[in-house]
Amino acid sequence: MIEDDLRAAFARHEPLTPPTGPLRAAIDRLTIRRRRRRRRWQAGGTALALLGVLGLGVPLLTPERAGPPPAAELLGESGRPTPTGALNILLLGIDGDGRTAARADAVLLVHIPADRSRPYLVSLPRDLGVPIPGQGTDKLNAAFPFGAGFTRPELTKGYELTRRTVTELTGVRVDAGVVLTYRAVRSLTDAVGGVPACLPERVRSVHTKRLFPAGCQRLDGAASVDLLRQRYGLLNGIWDRDRNARLFAAGLVRQAADQGVLTDPVRLAKLLTIVGPDLVVSPDRGAVLDLLRLVPTLRTVDPVGLSLPVAGVFEKDRYLRTDPKLAPEFLTALREDRLGDWVARHPKLVDGPR
């Protein structure tokens, strides 16, 4: 009886019910807008991580911007002009998981010229003797643990002291930076389906006994980390290690470009989930979308690999020294944004395409 009365009451009032179509459409529109904003932010964050690894322009999140950007930026309208001059991005690969004291095994300065022709990957030898602010003279890779601390290291502080050291060494402004652990390299490599690398001679791992043959091959995450760790047993020691790091970075760039990763929001969001927790970006100037917008302006993402010229090891303290003739010329070309001219004059010192 009660059920019949309720049915009758609903039937009498049903004509008074407003139509559900407009309400449902409004809810759907709101849901779609929120989903698009979330995806744009995820894609921007992932591109930040990926571009940091690739050295293609790394925007950094400052403390006051440590959250999703305003709606205008989500729509690609940051309100600021895109940078037009040369850019320098510092990429540090540390030997560990970031939870214990670690040195910077790989120090790469990625130079993007003002003409946006192509990126240059410049290795700064880890054993180079340099003045470290507040610490005297030591090897370049020691700047990271001096800054981060030896117990419960703070990676951002390690980056900052290394950045100051690199700035004093090269005389160029560092616009942005990324710290990569081995775990981040492994995760990213597997996420893009492996990285092609062409080695000029074979490498036998002293850690796993794995053999990397001379020639071109595709490396998975574990193999990539194994190769990047190698120094002992290489014909030219740390020089070959730095060269292998540049070859790996160049292969990663090409792999990402071939797969269209930077333009695929779904893949970018997936990479954010995989790599995000293991990659550290250091506070500096710039907004996310400002530098992301630089990527399409590059004529090619195929990088040129270079190294700061060195003369050898000074026996008294075992530090590497810069080449007294070539290094000043190289650093002048870097500061004046003329690396293309330097490459043309010294083709034998280049390991990337010309």
C-alpha positions as CSV (number, residue, x, y, z in Angstrom):
1,M,0.0,0.0,0.0
2,I,2.8,2.4,1.0
3,E,4.7,1.5,-2.2
4,D,1.6,2.3,-4.3
5,D,1.1,5.6,-2.6
6,L,4.8,6.6,-3.3
7,R,4.5,5.6,-6.9
8,A,1.3,7.7,-7.3
9,A,3.0,10.7,-5.6
10,F,6.0,10.5,-7.9
11,A,3.7,10.2,-10.9
12,R,1.8,13.4,-9.9
13,H,5.0,15.4,-9.4
14,E,7.0,14.1,-12.4
15,P,5.7,16.9,-14.8
16,L,7.2,19.4,-12.4
17,T,10.7,17.9,-12.7
18,P,13.1,20.1,-14.7
19,P,14.7,18.4,-17.8
20,T,17.9,16.6,-17.0
21,G,19.5,17.1,-20.4
22,P,21.0,20.6,-19.8
23,L,22.2,19.6,-16.3
24,R,23.8,16.4,-17.6
25,A,25.5,18.4,-20.5
26,A,26.8,21.0,-18.0
27,I,28.3,18.3,-15.8
28,D,29.9,16.6,-18.8
29,R,31.5,19.9,-19.9
30,L,32.8,20.6,-16.4
31,T,34.2,17.0,-16.2
32,I,35.9,17.3,-19.6
33,R,37.5,20.7,-18.7
34,R,38.9,19.3,-15.4
35,R,40.2,16.2,-17.1
36,R,41.9,18.3,-19.8
37,R,43.6,20.5,-17.2
38,R,44.8,17.5,-15.3
39,R,46.2,15.9,-18.4
40,R,47.9,19.1,-19.5
41,W,49.6,19.5,-16.1
42,Q,50.6,15.8,-16.1
43,A,52.0,16.1,-19.7
44,G,53.9,19.3,-18.8
45,G,55.4,17.6,-15.7
46,T,56.4,14.6,-17.7
47,A,57.9,16.6,-20.5
48,L,59.9,18.5,-17.8
49,A,61.3,15.2,-16.6
50,L,62.0,13.9,-20.1
51,L,63.5,17.1,-21.4
52,G,65.8,17.2,-18.4
53,V,67.1,13.8,-19.4
54,L,67.4,14.7,-23.0
55,G,68.8,18.1,-22.4
56,L,66.2,19.9,-24.5
57,G,65.4,22.8,-22.3
58,V,64.5,22.2,-18.7
59,P,62.0,24.5,-16.9
60,L,62.3,24.5,-13.2
61,L,59.7,24.8,-10.5
62,T,60.4,27.5,-8.0
63,P,59.0,27.3,-4.4
64,E,56.3,29.8,-5.1
65,R,55.3,27.9,-8.2
66,A,55.3,24.5,-6.6
67,G,51.8,23.4,-7.7
68,P,49.7,23.3,-10.9
69,P,50.1,26.5,-12.9
70,P,47.3,29.0,-13.4
71,A,44.6,28.3,-16.0
72,A,46.3,30.6,-18.5
73,E,49.5,28.6,-18.4
74,L,47.6,25.3,-18.7
75,L,46.3,26.7,-21.9
76,G,49.8,27.5,-23.1
77,E,49.5,31.3,-22.4
78,S,52.1,32.0,-19.7
79,G,52.0,35.8,-20.3
80,R,55.8,36.0,-20.8
81,P,57.7,35.9,-24.0
82,T,59.6,32.7,-24.8
83,P,63.4,33.1,-24.1
84,T,65.2,34.1,-27.3
85,G,68.9,33.9,-26.3
86,A,71.2,30.9,-25.8
87,L,70.3,28.5,-22.9
88,N,72.5,26.3,-20.8
89,I,71.1,23.3,-18.9
90,L,73.2,21.4,-16.3
91,L,72.5,17.6,-16.2
92,L,74.0,15.7,-13.3
93,G,74.1,11.9,-13.1
94,I,74.9,10.7,-9.6
95,D,76.2,7.3,-8.6
96,G,73.4,6.0,-6.4
97,D,69.8,6.2,-5.5
98,G,70.0,9.7,-3.9
99,R,69.5,8.4,-0.4
100,T,73.2,8.2,0.6
101,A,76.2,10.5,-0.2
102,A,76.9,10.4,-3.9
103,R,79.3,12.1,-6.3
104,A,78.3,13.4,-9.8
105,D,79.6,10.7,-12.1
106,A,78.4,12.5,-15.2
107,V,78.4,16.3,-15.6
108,L,76.8,17.4,-18.8
109,L,76.2,21.0,-19.9
110,V,73.6,21.1,-22.6
111,H,74.0,24.2,-24.7
112,I,71.0,25.4,-26.9
113,P,72.2,28.2,-29.2
114,A,70.2,31.3,-29.8
115,D,69.6,30.2,-33.4
116,R,68.0,27.0,-32.1
117,S,70.0,25.0,-34.6
118,R,70.6,21.9,-32.4
119,P,71.6,21.0,-28.9
120,Y,75.3,20.5,-27.9
121,L,76.2,18.0,-25.2
122,V,79.3,19.3,-23.4
123,S,81.0,16.8,-21.0
124,L,82.8,18.4,-18.1
125,P,85.3,15.7,-16.8
126,R,84.4,14.7,-13.2
127,D,88.1,14.5,-12.2
128,L,88.8,18.0,-13.3
129,G,90.5,20.1,-10.6
130,V,88.4,23.1,-9.9
131,P,87.8,25.7,-7.2
132,I,84.6,24.8,-5.3
133,P,83.0,27.7,-3.5
134,G,83.7,27.5,0.2
135,Q,85.6,24.2,-0.2
136,G,88.9,25.0,-1.9
137,T,90.2,23.1,-4.9
138,D,88.9,19.6,-5.5
139,K,87.6,17.3,-8.2
140,L,84.5,18.6,-10.0
141,N,82.4,15.7,-8.9
142,A,83.1,16.4,-5.2
143,A,81.0,19.6,-5.4
144,F,77.8,17.6,-5.2
145,P,78.4,15.8,-1.9
146,F,79.9,18.9,-0.4
147,G,76.7,20.7,-1.2
148,A,74.2,17.9,-0.5
149,G,75.8,16.6,2.7
150,F,77.1,13.2,3.4
151,T,74.2,12.0,5.6
152,R,70.7,12.3,4.4
153,P,71.8,14.3,1.3
154,E,69.7,17.1,-0.1
155,L,70.0,16.7,-3.8
156,T,68.9,20.2,-4.6
157,K,71.7,21.7,-2.5
158,G,74.2,19.3,-4.2
159,Y,73.0,20.6,-7.5
160,E,73.2,24.2,-6.4
161,L,76.9,24.0,-5.3
162,T,77.8,22.1,-8.5
163,R,76.0,24.8,-10.5
164,R,78.0,27.6,-8.9
165,T,81.2,25.6,-9.5
166,V,80.3,25.0,-13.2
167,T,79.4,28.7,-13.6
168,E,82.8,29.8,-12.3
169,L,84.6,27.2,-14.4
170,T,82.9,28.0,-17.7
171,G,81.8,31.7,-17.3
172,V,78.3,30.9,-18.6
173,R,75.0,31.3,-16.8
174,V,73.2,28.0,-16.1
175,D,69.5,28.5,-16.7
176,A,68.2,25.2,-15.4
177,G,69.3,21.8,-14.1
178,V,68.4,18.2,-13.4
179,V,69.8,15.5,-11.1
180,L,69.4,11.9,-12.3
181,T,69.9,8.8,-10.3
182,Y,70.7,5.4,-11.9
183,R,67.2,4.2,-11.1
184,A,65.7,7.1,-13.1
185,V,67.9,6.3,-16.1
186,R,66.8,2.7,-15.9
187,S,63.1,3.5,-15.7
188,L,63.2,6.0,-18.4
189,T,65.2,3.8,-20.8
190,D,62.7,0.9,-20.4
191,A,59.7,3.3,-20.7
192,V,60.8,4.4,-24.2
193,G,61.5,0.9,-25.3
194,G,65.3,1.0,-25.1
195,V,68.0,3.3,-26.3
196,P,70.1,2.8,-29.4
197,A,73.8,3.4,-28.9
198,C,76.7,3.0,-31.3
199,L,80.0,2.3,-29.5
200,P,83.3,2.8,-31.3
201,E,84.9,-0.2,-29.4
202,R,83.6,-3.0,-27.3
203,V,83.2,-2.6,-23.6
204,R,83.3,-5.4,-21.0
205,S,81.5,-4.6,-17.7
206,V,83.7,-5.0,-14.6
207,H,80.5,-5.2,-12.6
208,T,78.4,-7.8,-14.4
209,K,80.9,-9.2,-17.1
210,R,78.4,-8.2,-19.7
211,L,79.9,-7.6,-23.1
212,F,78.9,-4.5,-25.1
213,P,80.1,-5.2,-28.7
214,A,81.5,-2.4,-30.9
215,G,78.9,-1.0,-33.2
216,C,75.2,-0.1,-32.9
217,Q,72.9,-1.9,-30.4
218,R,69.8,-1.3,-28.4
219,L,70.2,-1.0,-24.6
220,D,67.5,-1.7,-22.0
221,G,67.4,0.0,-18.7
222,A,69.7,-2.4,-16.8
223,A,72.2,-2.5,-19.7
224,S,72.2,1.3,-19.9
225,V,73.1,1.8,-16.3
226,D,75.7,-0.9,-16.5
227,L,77.4,0.9,-19.5
228,L,77.2,4.3,-17.9
229,R,79.0,3.0,-14.7
230,Q,82.0,1.7,-16.6
231,R,85.3,3.4,-16.2
232,Y,87.9,0.7,-15.4
233,G,89.0,-1.3,-18.3
234,L,88.2,1.4,-20.9
235,L,91.0,2.3,-23.2
236,N,90.9,6.0,-22.2
237,G,89.3,5.7,-18.8
238,I,87.1,8.6,-17.8
239,W,87.3,10.1,-21.3
240,D,85.6,7.0,-22.8
241,R,83.1,7.0,-19.9
242,D,82.1,10.6,-20.7
243,R,81.9,9.8,-24.4
244,N,79.6,6.8,-23.7
245,A,77.4,9.1,-21.6
246,R,77.1,11.5,-24.5
247,L,76.4,8.6,-26.9
248,F,73.6,7.3,-24.6
249,A,72.1,10.8,-24.2
250,A,72.1,11.3,-28.0
251,G,70.5,7.9,-28.5
252,L,67.8,8.8,-26.0
253,V,67.1,12.0,-27.9
254,R,66.7,10.2,-31.2
255,Q,64.6,7.4,-29.7
256,A,62.2,10.0,-28.2
257,A,62.1,12.0,-31.4
258,D,61.4,8.9,-33.6
259,Q,58.5,7.8,-31.3
260,G,57.0,11.3,-31.1
261,V,57.0,11.0,-27.3
262,L,57.1,14.8,-26.7
263,T,53.9,15.3,-28.6
264,D,51.9,12.3,-27.2
265,P,50.1,13.4,-23.9
266,V,49.2,9.8,-23.1
267,R,52.8,8.6,-23.3
268,L,54.0,11.7,-21.4
269,A,51.6,11.0,-18.6
270,K,52.7,7.4,-18.4
271,L,56.4,8.5,-18.2
272,L,55.5,11.0,-15.4
273,T,54.2,8.1,-13.3
274,I,57.2,5.9,-14.0
275,V,60.1,8.4,-13.8
276,G,58.7,11.3,-11.8
277,P,59.6,10.0,-8.3
278,D,63.3,9.4,-9.2
279,L,64.1,12.7,-11.0
280,V,65.0,16.0,-9.2
281,V,64.8,19.4,-10.8
282,S,66.5,22.2,-9.1
283,P,64.9,25.6,-8.4
284,D,65.8,28.3,-10.9
285,R,64.0,30.8,-13.2
286,G,61.5,30.1,-15.8
287,A,58.0,28.6,-16.0
288,V,57.2,25.1,-17.3
289,L,55.6,26.0,-20.6
290,D,58.0,28.8,-21.4
291,L,60.8,26.4,-22.1
292,L,58.7,23.6,-23.3
293,R,57.7,25.8,-26.2
294,L,61.3,26.0,-27.3
295,V,61.4,22.3,-28.4
296,P,59.5,22.8,-31.6
297,T,61.7,25.7,-32.6
298,L,64.8,23.5,-32.8
299,R,65.8,22.7,-36.4
300,T,66.9,19.3,-35.2
301,V,67.1,17.5,-31.9
302,D,70.1,15.5,-33.0
303,P,72.8,16.6,-30.6
304,V,76.5,17.2,-31.1
305,G,78.7,15.6,-28.4
306,L,81.7,17.6,-27.2
307,S,84.1,17.6,-24.2
308,L,85.9,20.4,-22.5
309,P,89.5,19.9,-23.7
310,V,91.9,18.7,-21.1
311,A,95.7,18.2,-21.1
312,G,96.0,15.3,-18.7
313,V,96.5,14.5,-15.0
314,F,98.7,16.6,-12.8
315,E,100.7,14.0,-10.9
316,K,101.1,16.0,-7.7
317,D,97.4,16.0,-6.8
318,R,95.9,13.6,-9.5
319,Y,93.5,16.3,-10.8
320,L,92.8,16.7,-14.5
321,R,93.9,20.0,-16.0
322,T,92.3,21.9,-18.8
323,D,94.2,22.1,-22.1
324,P,96.1,25.5,-21.9
325,K,95.6,26.1,-25.7
326,L,92.3,24.5,-26.6
327,A,90.2,25.0,-23.4
328,P,90.3,28.8,-23.5
329,E,89.3,28.8,-27.1
330,F,86.5,26.3,-26.4
331,L,85.1,28.2,-23.4
332,T,85.2,31.5,-25.4
333,A,83.1,29.9,-28.1
334,L,80.7,28.5,-25.5
335,R,80.3,31.9,-23.8
336,E,79.9,33.7,-27.1
337,D,77.4,31.1,-28.5
338,R,79.8,30.0,-31.3
339,L,80.1,26.3,-30.7
340,G,79.1,25.6,-34.3
341,D,82.2,27.5,-35.5
342,W,84.4,25.6,-33.0
343,V,83.0,22.3,-34.2
344,A,83.8,23.2,-37.8
345,R,87.4,24.0,-36.8
346,H,87.9,20.9,-34.7
347,P,85.9,18.0,-36.3
348,K,88.1,15.3,-34.7
349,L,87.0,16.4,-31.2
350,V,83.3,15.9,-32.0
351,D,81.6,12.6,-31.4
352,G,78.1,13.6,-32.7
353,P,76.8,14.4,-36.2
354,R,78.2,17.6,-37.7
